[in-house]
Amino acid sequence: MSRPISATIDHSALRHNDAVARRHACGAPIWTVVKADAYGHGLLRVARALGATADGYALIELEGALALRHAGCRQPILMLEGFYGAEELPLFAQHRLTPVLHCAEQLRALASAALANPLPVYLKLNTGMNRLGFNADELPAALDLLRRSPQVAGITLMTHFADADGERGVAQQQASLAMIVADLGEQVISAANSAALIGHPQSPRNWARPGIMLYGASPFPEQQSAAALDLRPVMTLAAELIGVRELVAGDRVGYGGVFTAERPMPIGIVACGYADGYPRHAGTGTPVLVEGRRTRLLGRVSMDKLCVDLSAVPEARRGSPVVLWGEGLPADEVATAAGTVAYELFCALAPRVPVSERP
Ligand SMILES: Cc1ncc(COP(=O)(O)O)c(C=O)c1O
């Protein structure tokens, strides 16, 4: 028997969430964001599950884009950070990868490249995130260069919202965007991430770029749960108890002994630790399901194990099923209790955890 921990990826939940995203996009095409191995869900697995439904995939890793092409994916692929060096451009042309261009060096490299086929490009505008992208005053020259380049087959403008899930929302960035594009006439803009797609229906719908909502987590977990947004968990991380023991008052648990029993209590030892991707900084009280019943993490998470309170699950035994997040226990709740976001939980799923699929 192998170590009792596994992740399950639910294809039908993914397809359901994709349909929810499409409803919010009002029928406009969307990029399925699959960077970081589809937020830890498995790039090719996600592409297989969505099949011809997907309009296109957006990611940053060239290896991932090539893997999609080798697996037979024919949809457009958007490279969210473009190319890092001009030597990648022949692969972009050969495999029809759409680069996001965010800096002058990329424009110059593209303009001076000899490509087998011209490429559609996305031009990234900085409207307030202040990471990558062209400022308003740099746009005319950038557009001029691209429009004169025989290497360019079409230009789409894009921006990325900094606080679509927060208090500031998208109004200010959208106003900057409107001013920037006012002179350009009719123009396709790709802007909305999950939070904007759901929470800001006035933001551009076309070629939205949802990520986290497709994987079944809420883009604003403190305001609305995934279930309230009709999103279903795609990844379930499950394990088993590999030990149970009775503590007496005063017993301490795990490294550092940071949890002390105040009374006699049963605890369980779960075959999951930070080397499986469970956050080490999750503390006592983080929710865990044992035998389908909600209980709590106790003490410090170890590399291969964590301990849980079995006071409310007296029937629990070695071999009892445990859910760390997913079906029955939203990843958002675990993430919030651990001071992080579901994005980080999903992306951190460790390669040593076997993954199975549910159609
Ligand atoms: C440029 C870009 N677009 C879209 C997304 C998807 O965002 P979310 O997962 O919040 O929907 C991301 C993710 O960080 C991104 O970097």
The ligand as a MOL file (V3000), in Angstrom:
LIG
                    3D

  0  0  0     0  0            999 V3000
M  V30 BEGIN CTAB
M  V30 COUNTS 16 16 0 0 0
M  V30 BEGIN ATOM
M  V30 1 C -2.1990 38.7610 -16.6390 0
M  V30 2 C -3.1510 37.8790 -15.8890 0
M  V30 3 N -4.4010 37.7370 -16.3480 0
M  V30 4 C -5.3010 36.9550 -15.7040 0
M  V30 5 C -4.9640 36.2860 -14.5510 0
M  V30 6 C -6.0040 35.4230 -13.8550 0
M  V30 7 O -6.3470 35.9650 -12.6250 0
M  V30 8 P -7.3700 35.2140 -11.6380 0
M  V30 9 O -6.7630 33.8890 -11.3460 0
M  V30 10 O -7.4090 36.0920 -10.4480 0
M  V30 11 O -8.6410 35.1120 -12.3750 0
M  V30 12 C -3.6840 36.4210 -14.0430 0
M  V30 13 C -3.3210 35.7460 -12.7820 0
M  V30 14 O -2.6040 36.1850 -11.9640 0
M  V30 15 C -2.7460 37.2380 -14.7280 0
M  V30 16 O -1.5030 37.3780 -14.2860 0
M  V30 END ATOM
M  V30 BEGIN BOND
M  V30 1 1 1 2
M  V30 2 1 2 3
M  V30 3 2 2 15
M  V30 4 2 3 4
M  V30 5 1 4 5
M  V30 6 1 5 6
M  V30 7 2 5 12
M  V30 8 1 6 7
M  V30 9 1 7 8
M  V30 10 2 8 9
M  V30 11 1 8 10
M  V30 12 1 8 11
M  V30 13 1 12 13
M  V30 14 1 12 15
M  V30 15 2 13 14
M  V30 16 1 15 16
M  V30 END BOND
M  V30 END CTAB
M  END
